[in-house]
Amino acid sequence: MDVDLLAELIGLIAGLAGPYVMFYAMGYFQYLGGKRRSNIPHVSKRELIDEILALNDPSKPYHIRRDPATDLVAEWKIVDAEWYGILNKSGLKRPYRALLQVDEARHTVRCYEELGRITWTAGLQGIIPAVSFQKSFFGGRLLYSKEYAKGYGLKQLTPPEPGKVYDYKFDINEIRGPIILTVERNGWEWVPVTAKRHVTYS
């Protein structure tokens, strides 16, 4: 094959691939669910949301809440004063959250994930976090994000017993895993998306 022709062909492929990648990142070729069928009878949207919210546990470093912009948001307990110290000592700098839209027509739970930034500042109540999720930070499908926090001190005062006080794994699968399991065991489909507009209400 002629070298010039080969170069033109490579240039043409690159020229076509660029716009495709750009439009894909914007979610224009995104699968939104509804084509895969489950053998498990599906529950109603309300029942599914209630089951997902029931995953909340005071001992876990994450929580799931309702949100008017979507249906549910799952995130670390960054703004919970009881978790300030642990999260700060863990060195957590990239907060995670997942926006979940429960689409009853498709029996699909679409998930858009974000990593933001935490800035720890000294205030009247001690070290407090300021959290930001901006467009410049990664959003869409997250494959991996993991941090650990361990603290040592006295388990009890009388009699004094030293030992590990807390040991938390800040792995996004600690949040995402139980939600996916709940969605699928109720006959719904879990669909990660790369564009935020696919999980928010206009």
N, C-alpha and C positions, 0 to 999 in steps of 0.2 A: 504494500500500500504506500502511496506517495506520502512523504513526510508532511507536506503542507496540508494535504487532505486529512491526514490523521489529526493534525493540530486543530483544524477547523471543526472536525467531529468532536474532539474533546472539549473545545470551546463551546460548541452548541449544547452538549450534554450538561456542562457546568452552568451554562446560561439558563437552561430549563430547570435544573435541580435547585438553583438558588431561590427562585420564586416559590417552588413547591415547598421547600423547607420553611420559608417565611410564612406561607399561608397555613401550613400544618401547625406551626407554633402558635398561630392565631386561632387555631381550632376549627378551621374550615373543612377539614377532612376527618373530623373527630367522630368516632363511634360513640353514640349516646345511649346505647343499650336498647333492649326490647326484642332483639332477634334470637337470643339464646334462651331456650326454654328449660325450666327446672321441673323435675319430677315431684318436687316438694310443694304441697299446697301453700299458696302465699297468704299471709295475714294482711289486714288492712294497713293503710298508711299510718293511721293513728296508733294502732297496736305496735307497729314496727318502731315508731318514734319512741313510744313508751318503753319498749324493751331496750332500745339503745340508751335512753336516759337512765334506765335502771342499772347500767354498768358503772355509774358514778359510785365512788367509794372514798370515804374520807382519808383512808390510809394510802391512797394512790396519788402520785404527783400530777395527775391530769384530771380534767373534768370536761363534761359534755354539756352544752347549754343550748337553749333555743335561740334563734337569731332571726329578726324580721327580714334581713337581706337575703337569707337562704332558708334552710329549715333548721339545721344544727351546726354548731361549731365545736370541734374537739381541740383542746389545747392544754399546754402545761399550766399549772396553777401559779402563774407568774404574779398576778395581782392579788393573790391571797397572802395576807400578812403572816399566816402561820408557816408559809413556805419560803418567805424571803431569805432567811438564813441559809437553809439547805441549798436553795437554787444559787445563791450568791457564792457559797463555799464550793459548790460543784464547778464553778467557773463557766456556767452556762451563758453563752453569748448569742446563740442563734435560736430564738424561740420558734417553736413549730406550732402550726395550726392547720386544721383540715376543715374546709367548708363542705357541708354535705347537703345535697338537695335530694329529697325523696320524691321521685316522679311516679305517681300512682298510675298514670296511663301506661307507662312502660314497665312498671314494677322494677324500677331501677333506682339505686342510690348512687348518684354521681358524686365524685370526690375530687376536690381541687386542693392541693397542698401548698403551703407557703413556709418559707424560712425568713425570719426577720432579723432584728437586732435588739439586744438588750443593753441599755446603758445603766450602770449602777451608780447612784449618787447618794451622798450623805444628806439626810433630812432630819427633822425633829424626831421622827420615829426610828432613826438609825439609817442603815443603808436600804434604799428603796429602788425599785426598778422602773425604768422608763422604756416602754416597748414600742417599736415602730415596725410596721409592715409597709414597705414602699415598693413602687413598681420596679425599682432597680434591683430588688432582691429576687432570688430564684423563686419561681412559682410553677405549679403544674404537678408533675409526677415526681415524687421523691423516692429514691431507692434506698437511701441509707443516711442515717444521722443518729449518732449514738454518743452519749457521754455518761460518766459515772459520778456518783457522790457518796462518799463514806465519811462518817463522823464518829469519833471516839470520845468517851467520857464516862460518867457513872451511870450504870443502869438503874441503881437504887442507892439511896443515901444510908439506910439503916438495915443491915450493916453495909458499909461501903462495898460496892461490887463494880470494879472497872470492866469495861467491855464495849462492844460496838453498839452505838445508839441508833444509827440509821445506815442503811445501805440501799441506795436507789439507783436504778439503771434508767437513764434518760434516753431510751431508745424509742424512735417513733413507732416501732412495731408494738410497743407496750400499749400505745393508744389505738393504733390502726388495727392490730390483730383481732382483739375482742369484738370490734365493731364489724369487721368483715365476716367473722364467724356468725355473729347475730343476724346480719343481713342474709347470708346464704342459707342458714338453717331455717329461716322463715320464708324461703322460696323466692327471695328477691335477688336481683343481680347487682353485683358491685362493679362500678365502672369508673376508673380513674380518668380524668380529663386534663387537658393541657391549657384550656382557656377558662378564665374565671367566669366569663359571661354564661358558660354552660351550667353554672351552679347557683346563679343569683337571679332574683326576680327583678324585672324591669319596673 
